Amino acid sequence: MEIQAEEFAGRLAVVLHAPDPAQGILEYRDSEPADLAAACRHLQEDDIVELLKLLPEEISADVIVELGDDLREDILQRLTPKEIADVVEEMATDDAADVVSELEEAKAVEVVDLLEEEDRREIAVLLSYPEDSAGGIMRLEVVWVRSDRTAARAIEKIRELYGEVREDFYIVYVTDREGTLLGRIPLPRLILADPDARVTDVMEEIGQQAYAEQDQEEVAKIFRKYDLVSLPVVDRDQKLLGVITVDDIVDVIHEEAEEDYSRLAGTDEEEFQEESVLRKASLRLPWLVTGLVGGVLSAVVLSRFETSLRSVIALTFFVPVIMAMGGNVAIQSSAVMVRGLALGEINARDGMARLGRELGVSVITGAVCAILIFFAAWLWWNDIRLGIVVGGAMLAVILISTSVGAFVPLSLDRFRIDPALATGPFVTTSNDILGILIYLSLASWIYGGVG
C-alpha cells in the first residue's frame, strides 16, 4: 500500500528527534526505499543525513538511489567519503557509478580509494562510457553460464552468483570460454530442463541486444518495441559486458521526456534543477533573444507594408489572427512529427509519406478556417476584398506553417540533431514572419497598395 509522503515524513521526524532514534528507527527498517526517499523530500537535510546513518547500509544505499538528483547531490555533500564508500559498496554497479560521477572530483577520488579493488575496477569501466549510452546505464552484475555446462551445473553456478547480483533476474545468458555471447535461457526453462542436458540444447537465440556505445534513447525504443525486461550489452566483438534492466529504462524514458518537454518550452532541462536566479536567466535568454529577433523581423516586414495598412485599416485587426493560427498549426504538426520520431514510429523511409498526410490534414483544416474567416471579415466590414485577403492568407499560412512544422523535425533528425529543437521559438518565430509576409503581400496585390 502506498504511504503518504508527508505523513510518513512526520512520523520519521518524530523518531529522529526522540531521545533514542536508533531504537525507534528499527520499526522502519522494512519500509520500501522508494517510500523512505519520498518522505525524505519533506524532511530537513540534517534529518535525512541522520536517517541514512541510522538505517542499515544496504537500505541507505537504496534510499540514496531513489532520491532526486538535486536532493541526492546536496545529501552527498554532507556525508563523509567513508560514509559514501560504505553505501556505494552496497549498490548495483550502475547506481554506484552514477553516485560517484555526481561527486566533486576530489571527493570522488577519496571515495573510490576507499573501495575494494574489484569495485574500483567496475566503476572505472562504467565511467569510461558516455553517461547517455548503453554502456553508461548498464550494470555489470549479469548472470551467465558457459556453453559447455550442463543444466545442473548451470543452476549451481547461479546459486554461487546470486549473492553478487543483488537483483532479481529472469534470463540467464550463455557465453563461450572467451566471453562471446551465444544465447539466452529463460530461468523457468533452465529449472525445468533435464539436469544432464547441455546448456546449448536448452538455450535460445539472443534476438535483441545493445552495443555499449549505443544511445540510451535507442535502447529505450528496443525495450518498448519488444516488451523486454532486460537486454544484454555487448561490444563490437560480441563479448558480453553487462545487462540493462527495465527499471533503468524507465528512468531513461523519464529523463528523455523531461529533456524534450524543456526544449518544447524553449528552455533547458538543467533549469529544473537550477536554483541560481542568474543561471536560470542565462539558460532562458538565448531562446528569448531568438524570439525577440523574430519579433523585430516581423516589425520590419510590417513596416514595408505601411501604405497598405494605412489605406485599409481593417487589415491590422486580423494580423494577430493570422500569426496565431500559423504558430498553432506549426506546433501541432511539429509535435506529431517529434513524437513519431522519438518513439521510432517515423523513419527516413516513411517520413515524406507522413509529411504528405500532414499536408492533407492542413488542406482540410485550412479550407474550413479560411471559409469561416472569409465570412467573418466580409460581414463585419462589408468588404468582400477584405474577406478574400484574410481567407486566402489563412489558407496559405496554414499550409505553409504545417509544412515548416513537419519538415524541420524530419530534416534535423536526418542530420542526427534532436528534433525537439525544431519546436518552440524556432518554428513559431519563422511562421510569424512568413504569416505576416503572406498576408500583407496578398493584401497589397488585391487592394493595389504599394508594399
C-alpha positions as CSV (number, residue, x, y, z in Angstrom):
1,M,0.0,0.0,0.0
2,E,1.3,3.4,-0.9
3,I,2.3,5.6,2.0
4,Q,1.5,9.4,2.0
5,A,5.0,11.0,1.9
6,E,4.2,14.0,4.2
7,E,2.5,11.8,6.8
8,F,5.4,9.3,6.7
9,A,7.9,12.2,6.9
10,G,6.2,13.5,10.0
11,R,6.5,10.1,11.7
12,L,10.1,9.8,10.8
13,A,10.8,13.3,12.1
14,V,9.3,12.4,15.5
15,V,11.6,9.3,15.7
16,L,14.7,11.2,14.6
17,H,14.2,13.8,17.3
18,A,13.4,11.3,20.0
19,P,15.9,10.6,22.8
20,D,16.9,7.2,21.3
21,P,16.4,7.5,17.5
22,A,18.5,4.4,16.7
23,Q,16.0,2.2,18.6
24,G,12.9,4.0,17.1
25,I,14.1,3.7,13.5
26,L,14.2,-0.1,13.8
27,E,10.4,0.0,13.1
28,Y,11.1,1.4,9.6
29,R,13.9,-1.0,8.5
30,D,11.4,-3.0,6.3
31,S,9.9,0.1,4.7
32,E,10.2,0.4,0.9
33,P,13.2,2.5,-0.1
34,A,11.0,4.5,-2.5
35,D,8.7,5.4,0.3
36,L,11.6,6.4,2.5
37,A,13.0,8.5,-0.3
38,A,9.7,10.2,-0.9
39,A,9.4,11.1,2.8
40,C,13.0,12.5,2.7
41,R,11.8,15.2,0.3
42,H,9.7,16.6,3.2
43,L,12.5,16.4,5.8
44,Q,15.3,18.8,6.7
45,E,18.6,17.8,5.2
46,D,20.1,17.2,8.6
47,D,17.3,14.8,9.4
48,I,17.9,13.0,6.1
49,V,21.6,12.5,6.8
50,E,20.8,11.2,10.3
51,L,18.2,8.8,8.9
52,L,20.7,7.4,6.4
53,K,23.3,6.9,9.1
54,L,20.8,5.0,11.3
55,L,19.5,2.7,8.6
56,P,21.4,-0.4,7.6
57,E,23.9,0.4,4.8
58,E,22.1,-1.7,2.2
59,I,18.8,0.2,2.8
60,S,20.6,3.6,2.9
61,A,22.1,2.7,-0.5
62,D,18.7,2.0,-2.0
63,V,17.2,5.2,-0.5
64,I,20.1,7.4,-1.9
65,V,19.5,5.9,-5.4
66,E,15.8,6.8,-5.1
67,L,16.4,10.4,-4.2
68,G,16.0,13.0,-6.9
69,D,19.3,14.2,-8.5
70,D,19.2,17.6,-6.8
71,L,18.5,16.3,-3.3
72,R,20.9,13.5,-3.6
73,E,23.7,15.9,-4.6
74,D,23.0,18.0,-1.5
75,I,23.0,15.0,0.8
76,L,26.2,13.5,-0.6
77,Q,27.9,16.8,0.1
78,R,27.0,16.3,3.8
79,L,28.3,12.7,4.0
80,T,32.0,11.9,4.5
81,P,33.9,9.9,1.9
82,K,33.9,6.9,4.2
83,E,30.1,7.0,4.7
84,I,29.6,7.3,0.9
85,A,32.0,4.5,0.2
86,D,30.2,2.2,2.7
87,V,26.8,2.7,0.9
88,V,28.3,2.6,-2.6
89,E,29.7,-0.9,-1.9
90,E,26.1,-2.0,-1.3
91,M,24.8,-0.6,-4.7
92,A,24.5,-2.2,-8.0
93,T,27.4,-1.2,-10.2
94,D,25.4,1.2,-12.4
95,D,24.0,3.0,-9.4
96,A,27.4,3.1,-7.8
97,A,28.9,4.7,-10.9
98,D,26.1,7.3,-11.1
99,V,26.7,8.3,-7.4
100,V,30.5,8.6,-7.9
101,S,30.0,10.7,-11.1
102,E,27.9,13.2,-9.2
103,L,30.6,13.9,-6.6
104,E,33.1,16.7,-6.8
105,E,36.3,15.4,-8.3
106,A,38.4,15.5,-5.1
107,K,35.7,13.8,-3.1
108,A,35.1,11.2,-5.8
109,V,38.8,10.2,-5.7
110,E,38.7,9.8,-1.9
111,V,35.6,7.6,-2.2
112,V,37.0,5.4,-4.9
113,D,40.2,4.9,-3.0
114,L,38.2,3.5,-0.1
115,L,36.5,0.9,-2.2
116,E,37.7,-2.6,-2.8
117,E,39.8,-3.3,-5.8
118,E,37.0,-5.0,-7.7
119,D,34.5,-2.2,-7.0
120,R,37.1,0.4,-8.2
121,R,37.7,-1.5,-11.4
122,E,33.9,-1.9,-12.2
123,I,33.1,1.8,-11.5
124,A,36.1,2.8,-13.7
125,V,34.7,0.6,-16.5
126,L,31.2,2.1,-16.4
127,L,32.5,5.7,-16.1
128,S,34.6,5.1,-19.3
129,Y,31.3,5.1,-21.3
130,P,29.2,8.2,-22.1
131,E,26.6,8.8,-19.5
132,D,23.7,8.6,-22.0
133,S,25.0,5.4,-23.7
134,A,24.0,1.7,-23.2
135,G,27.4,1.2,-21.5
136,G,26.7,4.1,-19.2
137,I,23.4,2.7,-17.9
138,M,24.2,-1.0,-17.9
139,R,25.1,-3.0,-14.8
140,L,28.0,-5.4,-14.7
141,E,26.2,-7.9,-12.5
142,V,24.9,-10.3,-15.1
143,V,24.0,-14.0,-14.7
144,W,25.8,-16.1,-17.3
145,V,27.0,-19.6,-17.8
146,R,29.4,-21.3,-20.2
147,S,28.1,-23.2,-23.2
148,D,29.9,-26.4,-22.2
149,R,28.0,-26.8,-18.9
150,T,25.0,-29.0,-18.2
151,A,21.7,-27.6,-16.9
152,A,22.5,-28.9,-13.4
153,R,26.0,-27.3,-13.3
154,A,24.5,-24.0,-14.6
155,I,22.0,-23.9,-11.7
156,E,24.8,-24.5,-9.3
157,K,26.7,-21.6,-10.9
158,I,23.6,-19.4,-10.5
159,R,23.4,-20.2,-6.8
160,E,27.0,-19.1,-6.4
161,L,26.5,-15.9,-8.3
162,Y,23.1,-14.8,-6.9
163,G,24.6,-13.1,-3.8
164,E,26.7,-10.9,-6.1
165,V,23.9,-10.0,-8.5
166,R,21.7,-8.4,-5.8
167,E,18.8,-8.1,-8.2
168,D,16.0,-10.3,-9.4
169,F,16.7,-11.8,-12.8
170,Y,14.7,-13.8,-15.3
171,I,17.2,-14.5,-18.1
172,V,20.5,-16.5,-17.9
173,Y,23.0,-15.7,-20.7
174,V,25.2,-18.2,-22.4
175,T,28.8,-17.5,-23.5
176,D,31.8,-19.4,-24.8
177,R,35.1,-19.6,-23.0
178,E,36.2,-16.2,-24.4
179,G,33.0,-14.5,-23.2
180,T,31.3,-14.2,-26.5
181,L,27.5,-14.1,-26.2
182,L,25.9,-17.1,-27.8
183,G,22.4,-17.3,-26.4
184,R,19.9,-16.9,-23.5
185,I,17.8,-19.2,-21.4
186,P,14.7,-18.0,-19.6
187,L,15.1,-19.0,-16.0
188,P,11.9,-21.3,-15.9
189,R,13.2,-23.2,-18.9
190,L,16.6,-23.9,-17.2
191,I,14.9,-25.0,-14.0
192,L,12.6,-27.4,-15.8
193,A,15.3,-28.8,-18.1
194,D,16.8,-32.3,-17.8
195,P,19.7,-31.9,-15.4
196,D,22.1,-33.6,-17.8
197,A,21.0,-31.6,-20.8
198,R,23.7,-29.4,-22.3
199,V,23.1,-25.7,-22.0
200,T,23.4,-25.3,-25.8
201,D,20.4,-27.6,-26.2
202,V,18.3,-25.5,-23.9
203,M,19.2,-22.0,-24.9
204,E,17.5,-19.8,-27.5
205,E,18.8,-17.1,-29.8
206,I,19.5,-13.7,-28.3
207,G,17.1,-11.8,-30.5
208,Q,17.8,-8.3,-29.3
209,Q,21.0,-6.8,-27.8
210,A,22.6,-3.4,-27.3
211,Y,26.1,-2.2,-28.1
212,A,27.9,-0.4,-25.4
213,E,28.2,2.9,-27.3
214,Q,24.6,2.9,-28.4
215,D,22.5,5.9,-27.4
216,Q,20.2,5.2,-24.4
217,E,17.2,6.6,-26.3
218,E,17.7,3.9,-29.0
219,V,17.9,1.3,-26.2
220,A,14.6,2.5,-24.8
221,K,12.9,2.1,-28.2
222,I,14.1,-1.5,-28.3
223,F,12.6,-2.2,-24.8
224,R,9.3,-0.6,-25.8
225,K,9.1,-2.3,-29.2
226,Y,9.8,-5.8,-27.9
227,D,8.4,-5.6,-24.3
228,L,11.6,-6.6,-22.7
229,V,12.5,-6.8,-19.1
230,S,16.3,-7.0,-19.7
231,L,18.7,-6.6,-22.5
232,P,22.3,-7.8,-22.8
233,V,25.1,-5.3,-23.7
234,V,28.0,-6.4,-25.9
235,D,31.0,-4.8,-27.5
236,R,31.7,-4.9,-31.3
237,D,33.3,-8.4,-30.9
238,Q,30.1,-9.7,-29.3
239,K,31.7,-10.1,-25.9
240,L,29.1,-9.9,-23.1
241,L,29.7,-6.7,-21.0
242,G,26.6,-6.3,-18.8
243,V,22.8,-6.0,-18.8
244,I,20.3,-3.3,-18.8
245,T,17.1,-3.9,-16.9
246,V,13.6,-2.3,-17.4
247,D,13.9,-0.2,-14.2
248,D,16.9,1.6,-15.7
249,I,14.9,2.2,-18.9
250,V,12.0,3.7,-17.0
251,D,14.5,6.3,-15.7
252,V,15.8,6.9,-19.2
253,I,12.3,7.5,-20.6
254,H,11.6,9.9,-17.7
255,E,14.9,11.8,-18.5
256,E,14.2,12.0,-22.2
257,A,10.7,13.2,-21.6
258,E,11.9,16.0,-19.3
259,E,14.5,17.0,-21.9
260,D,12.1,17.1,-24.7
261,Y,9.5,19.0,-22.7
262,S,12.1,21.5,-21.7
263,R,13.0,22.1,-25.3
264,L,9.4,22.3,-26.3
265,A,9.0,25.1,-23.7
266,G,12.1,26.9,-25.1
267,T,14.3,26.3,-22.1
268,D,16.7,23.8,-20.8
269,E,16.2,20.6,-18.6
270,E,19.0,21.8,-16.4
271,E,16.9,24.8,-15.3
272,F,14.5,22.5,-13.4
273,Q,17.3,21.6,-11.0
274,E,18.9,25.1,-11.0
275,E,18.4,27.4,-8.1
276,S,20.5,30.4,-9.0
277,V,18.4,33.3,-10.5
278,L,21.3,34.4,-12.7
279,R,21.9,30.9,-14.0
280,K,18.2,30.5,-14.7
281,A,18.2,33.7,-16.7
282,S,21.2,32.7,-18.7
283,L,19.5,29.5,-19.7
284,R,16.4,31.2,-20.9
285,L,17.9,34.3,-22.6
286,P,19.2,32.6,-25.8
287,W,15.7,31.3,-26.6
288,L,14.1,34.6,-25.6
289,V,16.6,36.6,-27.7
290,T,15.7,34.3,-30.7
291,G,12.1,35.2,-30.2
292,L,13.0,38.9,-29.9
293,V,14.9,38.8,-33.1
294,G,12.0,37.2,-34.8
295,G,9.7,39.9,-33.4
296,V,11.9,42.6,-34.8
297,L,12.0,41.0,-38.2
298,S,8.2,40.8,-38.1
299,A,8.1,44.5,-37.3
300,V,10.4,45.2,-40.3
301,V,8.0,43.2,-42.5
302,L,5.1,45.2,-41.2
303,S,6.8,48.5,-41.9
304,R,7.3,47.5,-45.5
305,F,3.5,47.5,-46.0
306,E,2.8,50.8,-44.3
307,T,0.9,52.1,-47.3
308,S,-1.5,49.1,-47.4
309,L,-2.1,49.2,-43.7
310,R,-2.9,53.0,-43.8
311,S,-5.3,52.7,-46.7
312,V,-7.2,49.7,-45.3
313,I,-7.0,50.0,-41.5
314,A,-9.1,46.8,-41.0
315,L,-6.1,44.8,-42.2
316,T,-4.3,45.4,-38.9
317,F,-7.1,43.8,-36.9
318,F,-6.5,40.4,-38.5
319,V,-2.7,40.3,-38.1
320,P,-2.9,38.6,-34.6
321,V,-5.3,36.0,-36.0
322,I,-3.0,35.1,-38.9
323,M,0.1,34.9,-36.7
324,A,-1.6,32.9,-34.0
325,M,-3.1,30.4,-36.5
326,G,0.3,29.9,-38.2
327,G,2.0,29.3,-34.9
328,N,-0.7,26.9,-33.7
329,V,-0.7,24.6,-36.7
330,A,3.1,24.6,-36.8
331,I,3.3,23.5,-33.2
332,Q,0.6,20.8,-33.9
333,S,2.4,19.3,-36.9
334,S,5.8,19.5,-35.3
335,A,4.6,17.9,-32.2
336,V,3.2,15.0,-34.2
337,M,6.5,14.5,-36.1
338,V,8.7,14.9,-33.0
339,R,6.6,12.3,-31.1
340,G,6.7,9.9,-34.0
341,L,10.5,10.3,-34.4
342,A,11.0,10.0,-30.6
343,L,9.0,6.7,-30.4
344,G,10.5,5.3,-33.6
345,E,7.2,5.3,-35.4
346,I,8.6,7.5,-38.2
347,N,11.8,6.9,-40.0
348,A,13.6,8.2,-43.1
349,R,11.6,5.9,-45.5
350,D,8.1,6.9,-44.4
351,G,8.9,10.5,-43.3
352,M,7.8,12.0,-46.6
353,A,4.6,10.0,-46.5
354,R,3.9,11.3,-43.1
355,L,4.6,14.8,-44.3
356,G,2.1,14.2,-47.2
357,R,-0.6,13.2,-44.7
358,E,0.1,16.3,-42.6
359,L,-0.4,18.4,-45.6
360,G,-3.6,16.6,-46.5
361,V,-4.9,17.4,-43.0
362,S,-3.9,21.0,-43.3
363,V,-5.8,21.4,-46.6
364,I,-9.0,20.3,-44.9
365,T,-8.5,22.4,-41.7
366,G,-7.1,25.3,-43.7
367,A,-10.1,25.4,-46.0
368,V,-12.6,25.3,-43.1
369,C,-10.8,28.1,-41.2
370,A,-10.4,30.1,-44.4
371,I,-14.1,30.0,-45.2
372,L,-15.1,30.9,-41.6
373,I,-12.7,33.9,-41.5
374,F,-13.7,35.0,-45.0
375,F,-17.4,35.4,-44.0
376,A,-16.4,36.9,-40.6
377,A,-14.3,39.6,-42.3
378,W,-16.7,40.2,-45.2
379,L,-19.8,40.6,-43.0
380,W,-18.0,42.6,-40.3
381,W,-16.6,45.2,-42.7
382,N,-18.9,44.8,-45.6
383,D,-15.8,44.4,-47.8
384,I,-15.6,41.2,-49.9
385,R,-12.0,42.0,-50.9
386,L,-11.0,42.0,-47.2
387,G,-12.7,38.6,-46.8
388,I,-10.7,37.3,-49.8
389,V,-7.4,38.6,-48.4
390,V,-8.0,37.3,-44.9
391,G,-9.4,33.9,-46.1
392,G,-6.7,33.4,-48.7
393,A,-3.9,34.3,-46.3
394,M,-5.4,32.0,-43.7
395,L,-5.4,29.0,-46.1
396,A,-1.8,29.8,-47.4
397,V,-0.4,30.3,-43.9
398,I,-1.9,27.1,-42.5
399,L,-0.5,25.1,-45.5
400,I,3.0,26.6,-45.2
401,S,3.1,26.5,-41.4
402,T,2.2,22.8,-41.4
403,S,4.9,22.2,-43.9
404,V,7.5,24.0,-41.9
405,G,6.4,22.4,-38.6
406,A,6.6,18.9,-40.1
407,F,9.6,19.3,-42.4
408,V,12.0,20.9,-39.9
409,P,12.0,18.0,-37.4
410,L,12.5,15.5,-40.3
411,S,15.4,17.5,-41.5
412,L,17.0,17.8,-38.1
413,D,16.6,14.1,-37.5
414,R,18.3,13.3,-40.8
415,F,21.3,15.2,-39.7
416,R,21.2,13.5,-36.3
417,I,20.1,16.6,-34.4
418,D,17.5,16.2,-31.7
419,P,14.2,17.0,-33.4
420,A,12.7,18.5,-30.2
421,L,14.8,21.6,-31.0
422,A,12.6,22.2,-34.0
423,T,9.7,23.3,-31.9
424,G,9.3,26.4,-29.6
425,P,10.9,29.7,-30.6
426,F,12.4,28.5,-33.9
427,V,9.2,27.3,-35.6
428,T,6.9,29.9,-34.1
429,T,9.2,32.8,-35.0
430,S,9.7,31.6,-38.6
431,N,5.9,31.2,-39.0
432,D,5.2,34.6,-37.6
433,I,7.4,36.2,-40.2
434,L,6.0,34.1,-43.0
435,G,2.4,34.7,-41.9
436,I,2.8,38.5,-42.0
437,L,4.6,38.4,-45.3
438,I,2.0,36.3,-47.0
439,Y,-0.9,38.2,-45.5
440,L,0.3,41.7,-46.4
441,S,1.7,40.7,-49.8
442,L,-1.8,39.3,-50.7
443,A,-3.4,42.5,-49.4
444,S,-1.1,44.7,-51.4
445,W,-1.9,42.8,-54.6
446,I,-5.6,42.7,-54.2
447,Y,-6.0,46.3,-53.0
448,G,-3.3,47.6,-55.3
449,G,-1.3,49.0,-52.4
450,V,2.4,49.6,-52.6
451,G,4.5,47.4,-50.1
